């Protein structure tokens, strides 16, 4: 089990989105909150793609054994 770059980038986008959303709440900016939520969604999707790639890789490795 290895971590690939899609998993890392996705997790970082999710975290950045959470920070942006909270910053938007603090300053009362709905626009920033929405941008943060979008970034979180993109991050979750990218991490999911990375998880899928890892699962496929694991299955291929198991099949070779």
mmCIF file of the N, C-alpha and C atoms, coordinates in Angstrom:
data_MODEL
# 
_entry.id   MODEL 
# 
loop_
_atom_site.group_PDB 
_atom_site.id 
_atom_site.type_symbol 
_atom_site.label_atom_id 
_atom_site.label_alt_id 
_atom_site.label_comp_id 
_atom_site.label_asym_id 
_atom_site.label_entity_id 
_atom_site.label_seq_id 
_atom_site.pdbx_PDB_ins_code 
_atom_site.Cartn_x 
_atom_site.Cartn_y 
_atom_site.Cartn_z 
_atom_site.occupancy 
_atom_site.B_iso_or_equiv 
_atom_site.pdbx_formal_charge 
_atom_site.auth_seq_id 
_atom_site.auth_comp_id 
_atom_site.auth_asym_id 
_atom_site.auth_atom_id 
_atom_site.pdbx_PDB_model_num 
ATOM 1   N N  . UNK A 1 1  ? 0.842   -1.181  0.000   1.00 0.00 ? 1  UNK A N  1 
ATOM 2   C CA . UNK A 1 1  ? 0.000   0.000   0.000   1.00 0.00 ? 1  UNK A CA 1 
ATOM 3   C C  . UNK A 1 1  ? 0.883   1.239   0.000   1.00 0.00 ? 1  UNK A C  1 
ATOM 4   N N  . UNK A 1 2  ? 0.792   2.001   -1.060  1.00 0.00 ? 2  UNK A N  1 
ATOM 5   C CA . UNK A 1 2  ? 1.551   3.241   -1.169  1.00 0.00 ? 2  UNK A CA 1 
ATOM 6   C C  . UNK A 1 2  ? 0.581   4.396   -1.386  1.00 0.00 ? 2  UNK A C  1 
ATOM 7   N N  . UNK A 1 3  ? 1.032   5.558   -1.042  1.00 0.00 ? 3  UNK A N  1 
ATOM 8   C CA . UNK A 1 3  ? 0.205   6.747   -1.239  1.00 0.00 ? 3  UNK A CA 1 
ATOM 9   C C  . UNK A 1 3  ? 0.642   7.382   -2.556  1.00 0.00 ? 3  UNK A C  1 
ATOM 10  N N  . UNK A 1 4  ? -0.314  7.683   -3.421  1.00 0.00 ? 4  UNK A N  1 
ATOM 11  C CA . UNK A 1 4  ? 0.043   8.309   -4.686  1.00 0.00 ? 4  UNK A CA 1 
ATOM 12  C C  . UNK A 1 4  ? -0.244  9.804   -4.646  1.00 0.00 ? 4  UNK A C  1 
ATOM 13  N N  . UNK A 1 5  ? 0.237   10.509  -5.668  1.00 0.00 ? 5  UNK A N  1 
ATOM 14  C CA . UNK A 1 5  ? 0.139   11.969  -5.642  1.00 0.00 ? 5  UNK A CA 1 
ATOM 15  C C  . UNK A 1 5  ? -1.302  12.482  -5.698  1.00 0.00 ? 5  UNK A C  1 
ATOM 16  N N  . UNK A 1 6  ? -2.209  11.722  -6.324  1.00 0.00 ? 6  UNK A N  1 
ATOM 17  C CA . UNK A 1 6  ? -3.606  12.159  -6.342  1.00 0.00 ? 6  UNK A CA 1 
ATOM 18  C C  . UNK A 1 6  ? -4.207  12.133  -4.936  1.00 0.00 ? 6  UNK A C  1 
ATOM 19  N N  . UNK A 1 7  ? -3.824  11.137  -4.155  1.00 0.00 ? 7  UNK A N  1 
ATOM 20  C CA . UNK A 1 7  ? -4.330  11.069  -2.783  1.00 0.00 ? 7  UNK A CA 1 
ATOM 21  C C  . UNK A 1 7  ? -3.819  12.254  -1.963  1.00 0.00 ? 7  UNK A C  1 
ATOM 22  N N  . UNK A 1 8  ? -2.537  12.566  -2.116  1.00 0.00 ? 8  UNK A N  1 
ATOM 23  C CA . UNK A 1 8  ? -1.940  13.667  -1.356  1.00 0.00 ? 8  UNK A CA 1 
ATOM 24  C C  . UNK A 1 8  ? -2.516  15.011  -1.796  1.00 0.00 ? 8  UNK A C  1 
ATOM 25  N N  . UNK A 1 9  ? -2.536  15.249  -3.127  1.00 0.00 ? 9  UNK A N  1 
ATOM 26  C CA . UNK A 1 9  ? -3.066  16.518  -3.627  1.00 0.00 ? 9  UNK A CA 1 
ATOM 27  C C  . UNK A 1 9  ? -4.537  16.685  -3.264  1.00 0.00 ? 9  UNK A C  1 
ATOM 28  N N  . UNK A 1 10 ? -5.285  15.598  -3.333  1.00 0.00 ? 10 UNK A N  1 
ATOM 29  C CA . UNK A 1 10 ? -6.696  15.658  -2.982  1.00 0.00 ? 10 UNK A CA 1 
ATOM 30  C C  . UNK A 1 10 ? -6.909  16.018  -1.522  1.00 0.00 ? 10 UNK A C  1 
ATOM 31  N N  . UNK A 1 11 ? -6.128  15.389  -0.660  1.00 0.00 ? 11 UNK A N  1 
ATOM 32  C CA . UNK A 1 11 ? -6.245  15.680  0.771   1.00 0.00 ? 11 UNK A CA 1 
ATOM 33  C C  . UNK A 1 11 ? -5.868  17.134  1.057   1.00 0.00 ? 11 UNK A C  1 
ATOM 34  N N  . UNK A 1 12 ? -4.827  17.621  0.383   1.00 0.00 ? 12 UNK A N  1 
ATOM 35  C CA . UNK A 1 12 ? -4.411  19.010  0.589   1.00 0.00 ? 12 UNK A CA 1 
ATOM 36  C C  . UNK A 1 12 ? -5.469  19.993  0.095   1.00 0.00 ? 12 UNK A C  1 
ATOM 37  N N  . UNK A 1 13 ? -6.098  19.701  -1.043  1.00 0.00 ? 13 UNK A N  1 
ATOM 38  C CA . UNK A 1 13 ? -7.174  20.565  -1.542  1.00 0.00 ? 13 UNK A CA 1 
ATOM 39  C C  . UNK A 1 13 ? -8.348  20.574  -0.568  1.00 0.00 ? 13 UNK A C  1 
ATOM 40  N N  . UNK A 1 14 ? -8.658  19.419  -0.011  1.00 0.00 ? 14 UNK A N  1 
ATOM 41  C CA . UNK A 1 14 ? -9.757  19.327  0.950   1.00 0.00 ? 14 UNK A CA 1 
ATOM 42  C C  . UNK A 1 14 ? -9.467  20.200  2.167   1.00 0.00 ? 14 UNK A C  1 
ATOM 43  N N  . UNK A 1 15 ? -8.252  20.102  2.691   1.00 0.00 ? 15 UNK A N  1 
ATOM 44  C CA . UNK A 1 15 ? -7.859  20.899  3.859   1.00 0.00 ? 15 UNK A CA 1 
ATOM 45  C C  . UNK A 1 15 ? -7.887  22.392  3.526   1.00 0.00 ? 15 UNK A C  1 
ATOM 46  N N  . UNK A 1 16 ? -7.330  22.742  2.361   1.00 0.00 ? 16 UNK A N  1 
ATOM 47  C CA . UNK A 1 16 ? -7.325  24.151  1.950   1.00 0.00 ? 16 UNK A CA 1 
ATOM 48  C C  . UNK A 1 16 ? -8.749  24.679  1.797   1.00 0.00 ? 16 UNK A C  1 
ATOM 49  N N  . UNK A 1 17 ? -9.627  23.844  1.288   1.00 0.00 ? 17 UNK A N  1 
ATOM 50  C CA . UNK A 1 17 ? -11.024 24.230  1.139   1.00 0.00 ? 17 UNK A CA 1 
ATOM 51  C C  . UNK A 1 17 ? -11.701 24.466  2.478   1.00 0.00 ? 17 UNK A C  1 
ATOM 52  N N  . UNK A 1 18 ? -11.378 23.614  3.450   1.00 0.00 ? 18 UNK A N  1 
ATOM 53  C CA . UNK A 1 18 ? -11.950 23.792  4.793   1.00 0.00 ? 18 UNK A CA 1 
ATOM 54  C C  . UNK A 1 18 ? -11.478 25.102  5.408   1.00 0.00 ? 18 UNK A C  1 
ATOM 55  N N  . UNK A 1 19 ? -10.192 25.402  5.216   1.00 0.00 ? 19 UNK A N  1 
ATOM 56  C CA . UNK A 1 19 ? -9.641  26.650  5.741   1.00 0.00 ? 19 UNK A CA 1 
ATOM 57  C C  . UNK A 1 19 ? -10.319 27.847  5.062   1.00 0.00 ? 19 UNK A C  1 
ATOM 58  N N  . UNK A 1 20 ? -10.470 27.772  3.736   1.00 0.00 ? 20 UNK A N  1 
ATOM 59  C CA . UNK A 1 20 ? -11.098 28.866  2.992   1.00 0.00 ? 20 UNK A CA 1 
ATOM 60  C C  . UNK A 1 20 ? -12.553 29.053  3.420   1.00 0.00 ? 20 UNK A C  1 
ATOM 61  N N  . UNK A 1 21 ? -13.251 27.943  3.624   1.00 0.00 ? 21 UNK A N  1 
ATOM 62  C CA . UNK A 1 21 ? -14.646 28.028  4.068   1.00 0.00 ? 21 UNK A CA 1 
ATOM 63  C C  . UNK A 1 21 ? -14.742 28.706  5.432   1.00 0.00 ? 21 UNK A C  1 
ATOM 64  N N  . UNK A 1 22 ? -13.879 28.282  6.349   1.00 0.00 ? 22 UNK A N  1 
ATOM 65  C CA . UNK A 1 22 ? -13.909 28.863  7.694   1.00 0.00 ? 22 UNK A CA 1 
ATOM 66  C C  . UNK A 1 22 ? -13.515 30.341  7.668   1.00 0.00 ? 22 UNK A C  1 
ATOM 67  N N  . UNK A 1 23 ? -12.537 30.689  6.836   1.00 0.00 ? 23 UNK A N  1 
ATOM 68  C CA . UNK A 1 23 ? -12.147 32.094  6.706   1.00 0.00 ? 23 UNK A CA 1 
ATOM 69  C C  . UNK A 1 23 ? -13.325 32.908  6.171   1.00 0.00 ? 23 UNK A C  1 
ATOM 70  N N  . UNK A 1 24 ? -14.047 32.350  5.237   1.00 0.00 ? 24 UNK A N  1 
ATOM 71  C CA . UNK A 1 24 ? -15.232 33.021  4.708   1.00 0.00 ? 24 UNK A CA 1 
ATOM 72  C C  . UNK A 1 24 ? -16.285 33.250  5.776   1.00 0.00 ? 24 UNK A C  1 
ATOM 73  N N  . UNK A 1 25 ? -16.442 32.247  6.655   1.00 0.00 ? 25 UNK A N  1 
ATOM 74  C CA . UNK A 1 25 ? -17.401 32.395  7.753   1.00 0.00 ? 25 UNK A CA 1 
ATOM 75  C C  . UNK A 1 25 ? -16.968 33.519  8.692   1.00 0.00 ? 25 UNK A C  1 
ATOM 76  N N  . UNK A 1 26 ? -15.663 33.559  8.979   1.00 0.00 ? 26 UNK A N  1 
ATOM 77  C CA . UNK A 1 26 ? -15.146 34.569  9.913   1.00 0.00 ? 26 UNK A CA 1 
ATOM 78  C C  . UNK A 1 26 ? -15.355 35.988  9.402   1.00 0.00 ? 26 UNK A C  1 
ATOM 79  N N  . UNK A 1 27 ? -15.166 36.189  8.098   1.00 0.00 ? 27 UNK A N  1 
ATOM 80  C CA . UNK A 1 27 ? -15.296 37.541  7.548   1.00 0.00 ? 27 UNK A CA 1 
ATOM 81  C C  . UNK A 1 27 ? -16.676 37.804  6.964   1.00 0.00 ? 27 UNK A C  1 
ATOM 82  N N  . UNK A 1 28 ? -17.543 36.810  7.026   1.00 0.00 ? 28 UNK A N  1 
ATOM 83  C CA . UNK A 1 28 ? -18.904 36.980  6.534   1.00 0.00 ? 28 UNK A CA 1 
ATOM 84  C C  . UNK A 1 28 ? -19.028 36.963  5.021   1.00 0.00 ? 28 UNK A C  1 
ATOM 85  N N  . UNK A 1 29 ? -18.118 36.243  4.371   1.00 0.00 ? 29 UNK A N  1 
ATOM 86  C CA . UNK A 1 29 ? -18.131 36.194  2.909   1.00 0.00 ? 29 UNK A CA 1 
ATOM 87  C C  . UNK A 1 29 ? -18.698 34.854  2.425   1.00 0.00 ? 29 UNK A C  1 
ATOM 88  N N  . UNK A 1 30 ? -19.932 34.920  1.938   1.00 0.00 ? 30 UNK A N  1 
ATOM 89  C CA . UNK A 1 30 ? -20.557 33.710  1.393   1.00 0.00 ? 30 UNK A CA 1 
ATOM 90  C C  . UNK A 1 30 ? -19.783 33.214  0.180   1.00 0.00 ? 30 UNK A C  1 
ATOM 91  N N  . UNK A 1 31 ? -19.255 34.137  -0.607  1.00 0.00 ? 31 UNK A N  1 
ATOM 92  C CA . UNK A 1 31 ? -18.491 33.783  -1.809  1.00 0.00 ? 31 UNK A CA 1 
ATOM 93  C C  . UNK A 1 31 ? -17.271 32.923  -1.443  1.00 0.00 ? 31 UNK A C  1 
ATOM 94  N N  . UNK A 1 32 ? -16.552 33.310  -0.411  1.00 0.00 ? 32 UNK A N  1 
ATOM 95  C CA . UNK A 1 32 ? -15.380 32.539  0.015   1.00 0.00 ? 32 UNK A CA 1 
ATOM 96  C C  . UNK A 1 32 ? -15.792 31.182  0.598   1.00 0.00 ? 32 UNK A C  1 
ATOM 97  N N  . UNK A 1 33 ? -16.917 31.161  1.291   1.00 0.00 ? 33 UNK A N  1 
ATOM 98  C CA . UNK A 1 33 ? -17.414 29.891  1.820   1.00 0.00 ? 33 UNK A CA 1 
ATOM 99  C C  . UNK A 1 33 ? -17.715 28.915  0.684   1.00 0.00 ? 33 UNK A C  1 
ATOM 100 N N  . UNK A 1 34 ? -18.370 29.421  -0.361  1.00 0.00 ? 34 UNK A N  1 
ATOM 101 C CA . UNK A 1 34 ? -18.722 28.584  -1.517  1.00 0.00 ? 34 UNK A CA 1 
ATOM 102 C C  . UNK A 1 34 ? -17.460 28.107  -2.226  1.00 0.00 ? 34 UNK A C  1 
ATOM 103 N N  . UNK A 1 35 ? -16.483 29.008  -2.402  1.00 0.00 ? 35 UNK A N  1 
ATOM 104 C CA . UNK A 1 35 ? -15.216 28.608  -3.025  1.00 0.00 ? 35 UNK A CA 1 
ATOM 105 C C  . UNK A 1 35 ? -14.544 27.510  -2.204  1.00 0.00 ? 35 UNK A C  1 
ATOM 106 N N  . UNK A 1 36 ? -14.591 27.651  -0.896  1.00 0.00 ? 36 UNK A N  1 
ATOM 107 C CA . UNK A 1 36 ? -14.005 26.639  -0.016  1.00 0.00 ? 36 UNK A CA 1 
ATOM 108 C C  . UNK A 1 36 ? -14.700 25.296  -0.147  1.00 0.00 ? 36 UNK A C  1 
ATOM 109 N N  . UNK A 1 37 ? -16.021 25.330  -0.225  1.00 0.00 ? 37 UNK A N  1 
ATOM 110 C CA . UNK A 1 37 ? -16.781 24.084  -0.381  1.00 0.00 ? 37 UNK A CA 1 
ATOM 111 C C  . UNK A 1 37 ? -16.477 23.413  -1.714  1.00 0.00 ? 37 UNK A C  1 
ATOM 112 N N  . UNK A 1 38 ? -16.340 24.233  -2.776  1.00 0.00 ? 38 UNK A N  1 
ATOM 113 C CA . UNK A 1 38 ? -15.996 23.683  -4.091  1.00 0.00 ? 38 UNK A CA 1 
ATOM 114 C C  . UNK A 1 38 ? -14.617 23.029  -4.056  1.00 0.00 ? 38 UNK A C  1 
ATOM 115 N N  . UNK A 1 39 ? -13.675 23.697  -3.396  1.00 0.00 ? 39 UNK A N  1 
ATOM 116 C CA . UNK A 1 39 ? -12.317 23.171  -3.311  1.00 0.00 ? 39 UNK A CA 1 
ATOM 117 C C  . UNK A 1 39 ? -12.312 21.853  -2.532  1.00 0.00 ? 39 UNK A C  1 
ATOM 118 N N  . UNK A 1 40 ? -13.130 21.798  -1.480  1.00 0.00 ? 40 UNK A N  1 
ATOM 119 C CA . UNK A 1 40 ? -13.235 20.553  -0.711  1.00 0.00 ? 40 UNK A CA 1 
ATOM 120 C C  . UNK A 1 40 ? -13.763 19.416  -1.582  1.00 0.00 ? 40 UNK A C  1 
ATOM 121 N N  . UNK A 1 41 ? -14.791 19.718  -2.369  1.00 0.00 ? 41 UNK A N  1 
ATOM 122 C CA . UNK A 1 41 ? -15.381 18.698  -3.243  1.00 0.00 ? 41 UNK A CA 1 
ATOM 123 C C  . UNK A 1 41 ? -14.360 18.208  -4.267  1.00 0.00 ? 41 UNK A C  1 
ATOM 124 N N  . UNK A 1 42 ? -13.634 19.141  -4.875  1.00 0.00 ? 42 UNK A N  1 
ATOM 125 C CA . UNK A 1 42 ? -12.610 18.756  -5.845  1.00 0.00 ? 42 UNK A CA 1 
ATOM 126 C C  . UNK A 1 42 ? -11.542 17.894  -5.184  1.00 0.00 ? 42 UNK A C  1 
ATOM 127 N N  . UNK A 1 43 ? -11.165 18.265  -3.971  1.00 0.00 ? 43 UNK A N  1 
ATOM 128 C CA . UNK A 1 43 ? -10.157 17.494  -3.246  1.00 0.00 ? 43 UNK A CA 1 
ATOM 129 C C  . UNK A 1 43 ? -10.627 16.085  -2.936  1.00 0.00 ? 43 UNK A C  1 
ATOM 130 N N  . UNK A 1 44 ? -11.881 15.958  -2.528  1.00 0.00 ? 44 UNK A N  1 
ATOM 131 C CA . UNK A 1 44 ? -12.429 14.634  -2.217  1.00 0.00 ? 44 UNK A CA 1 
ATOM 132 C C  . UNK A 1 44 ? -12.486 13.754  -3.470  1.00 0.00 ? 44 UNK A C  1 
ATOM 133 N N  . UNK A 1 45 ? -12.857 14.365  -4.597  1.00 0.00 ? 45 UNK A N  1 
ATOM 134 C CA . UNK A 1 45 ? -12.903 13.614  -5.854  1.00 0.00 ? 45 UNK A CA 1 
ATOM 135 C C  . UNK A 1 45 ? -11.495 13.177  -6.248  1.00 0.00 ? 45 UNK A C  1 
ATOM 136 N N  . UNK A 1 46 ? -10.536 14.098  -6.166  1.00 0.00 ? 46 UNK A N  1 
ATOM 137 C CA . UNK A 1 46 ? -9.165  13.753  -6.549  1.00 0.00 ? 46 UNK A CA 1 
ATOM 138 C C  . UNK A 1 46 ? -8.609  12.666  -5.633  1.00 0.00 ? 46 UNK A C  1 
ATOM 139 N N  . UNK A 1 47 ? -8.896  12.735  -4.339  1.00 0.00 ? 47 UNK A N  1 
ATOM 140 C CA . UNK A 1 47 ? -8.430  11.699  -3.414  1.00 0.00 ? 47 UNK A CA 1 
ATOM 141 C C  . UNK A 1 47 ? -9.089  10.368  -3.760  1.00 0.00 ? 47 UNK A C  1 
ATOM 142 N N  . UNK A 1 48 ? -10.367 10.409  -4.137  1.00 0.00 ? 48 UNK A N  1 
ATOM 143 C CA . UNK A 1 48 ? -11.070 9.189   -4.538  1.00 0.00 ? 48 UNK A CA 1 
ATOM 144 C C  . UNK A 1 48 ? -10.443 8.553   -5.768  1.00 0.00 ? 48 UNK A C  1 
ATOM 145 N N  . UNK A 1 49 ? -10.039 9.395   -6.722  1.00 0.00 ? 49 UNK A N  1 
ATOM 146 C CA . UNK A 1 49 ? -9.346  8.891   -7.915  1.00 0.00 ? 49 UNK A CA 1 
ATOM 147 C C  . UNK A 1 49 ? -8.040  8.221   -7.496  1.00 0.00 ? 49 UNK A C  1 
ATOM 148 N N  . UNK A 1 50 ? -7.330  8.856   -6.597  1.00 0.00 ? 50 UNK A N  1 
ATOM 149 C CA . UNK A 1 50 ? -6.082  8.275   -6.095  1.00 0.00 ? 50 UNK A CA 1 
ATOM 150 C C  . UNK A 1 50 ? -6.317  6.961   -5.374  1.00 0.00 ? 50 UNK A C  1 
ATOM 151 N N  . UNK A 1 51 ? -7.373  6.895   -4.588  1.00 0.00 ? 51 UNK A N  1 
ATOM 152 C CA . UNK A 1 51 ? -7.713  5.654   -3.887  1.00 0.00 ? 51 UNK A CA 1 
ATOM 153 C C  . UNK A 1 51 ? -8.025  4.544   -4.887  1.00 0.00 ? 51 UNK A C  1 
ATOM 154 N N  . UNK A 1 52 ? -8.749  4.896   -5.948  1.00 0.00 ? 52 UNK A N  1 
ATOM 155 C CA . UNK A 1 52 ? -9.093  3.916   -6.979  1.00 0.00 ? 52 UNK A CA 1 
ATOM 156 C C  . UNK A 1 52 ? -7.834  3.420   -7.688  1.00 0.00 ? 52 UNK A C  1 
ATOM 157 N N  . UNK A 1 53 ? -6.942  4.339   -8.027  1.00 0.00 ? 53 UNK A N  1 
ATOM 158 C CA . UNK A 1 53 ? -5.684  3.951   -8.669  1.00 0.00 ? 53 UNK A CA 1 
ATOM 159 C C  . UNK A 1 53 ? -4.902  2.988   -7.772  1.00 0.00 ? 53 UNK A C  1 
ATOM 160 N N  . UNK A 1 54 ? -4.877  3.291   -6.481  1.00 0.00 ? 54 UNK A N  1 
ATOM 161 C CA . UNK A 1 54 ? -4.155  2.432   -5.539  1.00 0.00 ? 54 UNK A CA 1 
ATOM 162 C C  . UNK A 1 54 ? -4.798  1.047   -5.464  1.00 0.00 ? 54 UNK A C  1 
ATOM 163 N N  . UNK A 1 55 ? -6.113  1.006   -5.437  1.00 0.00 ? 55 UNK A N  1 
ATOM 164 C CA . UNK A 1 55 ? -6.810  -0.280  -5.372  1.00 0.00 ? 55 UNK A CA 1 
ATOM 165 C C  . UNK A 1 55 ? -6.517  -1.123  -6.611  1.00 0.00 ? 55 UNK A C  1 
ATOM 166 N N  . UNK A 1 56 ? -6.531  -0.485  -7.783  1.00 0.00 ? 56 UNK A N  1 
ATOM 167 C CA . UNK A 1 56 ? -6.225  -1.201  -9.031  1.00 0.00 ? 56 UNK A CA 1 
ATOM 168 C C  . UNK A 1 56 ? -4.795  -1.721  -8.992  1.00 0.00 ? 56 UNK A C  1 
ATOM 169 N N  . UNK A 1 57 ? -3.895  -0.896  -8.522  1.00 0.00 ? 57 UNK A N  1 
ATOM 170 C CA . UNK A 1 57 ? -2.495  -1.293  -8.413  1.00 0.00 ? 57 UNK A CA 1 
ATOM 171 C C  . UNK A 1 57 ? -2.325  -2.480  -7.459  1.00 0.00 ? 57 UNK A C  1 
ATOM 172 N N  . UNK A 1 58 ? -3.037  -2.434  -6.337  1.00 0.00 ? 58 UNK A N  1 
ATOM 173 C CA . UNK A 1 58 ? -2.965  -3.524  -5.359  1.00 0.00 ? 58 UNK A CA 1 
ATOM 174 C C  . UNK A 1 58 ? -3.501  -4.823  -5.953  1.00 0.00 ? 58 UNK A C  1 
ATOM 175 N N  . UNK A 1 59 ? -4.591  -4.725  -6.711  1.00 0.00 ? 59 UNK A N  1 
ATOM 176 C CA . UNK A 1 59 ? -5.175  -5.919  -7.332  1.00 0.00 ? 59 UNK A CA 1 
ATOM 177 C C  . UNK A 1 59 ? -4.198  -6.489  -8.360  1.00 0.00 ? 59 UNK A C  1 
ATOM 178 N N  . UNK A 1 60 ? -3.585  -5.628  -9.151  1.00 0.00 ? 60 UNK A N  1 
ATOM 179 C CA . UNK A 1 60 ? -2.607  -6.094  -10.142 1.00 0.00 ? 60 UNK A CA 1 
ATOM 180 C C  . UNK A 1 60 ? -1.435  -6.788  -9.458  1.00 0.00 ? 60 UNK A C  1 
ATOM 181 N N  . UNK A 1 61 ? -0.965  -6.202  -8.368  1.00 0.00 ? 61 UNK A N  1 
ATOM 182 C CA . UNK A 1 61 ? 0.170   -6.781  -7.641  1.00 0.00 ? 61 UNK A CA 1 
ATOM 183 C C  . UNK A 1 61 ? -0.210  -8.143  -7.048  1.00 0.00 ? 61 UNK A C  1 
ATOM 184 N N  . UNK A 1 62 ? -1.433  -8.245  -6.531  1.00 0.00 ? 62 UNK A N  1 
ATOM 185 C CA . UNK A 1 62 ? -1.891  -9.506  -5.940  1.00 0.00 ? 62 UNK A CA 1 
ATOM 186 C C  . UNK A 1 62 ? -2.056  -10.573 -7.022  1.00 0.00 ? 62 UNK A C  1 
ATOM 187 N N  . UNK A 1 63 ? -2.458  -10.162 -8.210  1.00 0.00 ? 63 UNK A N  1 
ATOM 188 C CA . UNK A 1 63 ? -2.672  -11.101 -9.302  1.00 0.00 ? 63 UNK A CA 1 
ATOM 189 C C  . UNK A 1 63 ? -1.357  -11.682 -9.809  1.00 0.00 ? 63 UNK A C  1 
ATOM 190 N N  . UNK A 1 64 ? -0.280  -10.924 -9.658  1.00 0.00 ? 64 UNK A N  1 
ATOM 191 C CA . UNK A 1 64 ? 1.030   -11.389 -10.110 1.00 0.00 ? 64 UNK A CA 1 
ATOM 192 C C  . UNK A 1 64 ? 1.618   -12.434 -9.176  1.00 0.00 ? 64 UNK A C  1 
ATOM 193 N N  . UNK A 1 65 ? 1.141   -12.497 -7.953  1.00 0.00 ? 65 UNK A N  1 
ATOM 194 C CA . UNK A 1 65 ? 1.689   -13.437 -6.961  1.00 0.00 ? 65 UNK A CA 1 
ATOM 195 C C  . UNK A 1 65 ? 1.229   -14.833 -7.193  1.00 0.00 ? 65 UNK A C  1 
# 
